[in-house]
Amino acid sequence: MSSNLPVLSGDEVVRVFEKFGWQFVRQSASHMIMVKEGEQVTLSIPDHKEVAKGTLRSLIRAAGLTVQEFVGAI
């Protein structure tokens, strides 16, 4: 995979997903839950200072985005 994912906090990840129409709905312990109209999937974003790259990659995939689309929206 050629795209390098930046190191982002949970809050920064939430802000990027909001640009794609995802909405923050609630916080469950240390995870922020996001939903999107018409999507079956919910995104569970860890509220950490640094979201692990593997976790971020799987969130991007679950949201139906490419890494390039995600990085381009930062």
Beta strands, then each sheet from edge to edge (+ up, - down):
strand 1: 23-28
strand 2: 31-35
strand 3: 43-46
sheet 1: 1+ 2- 3+
end
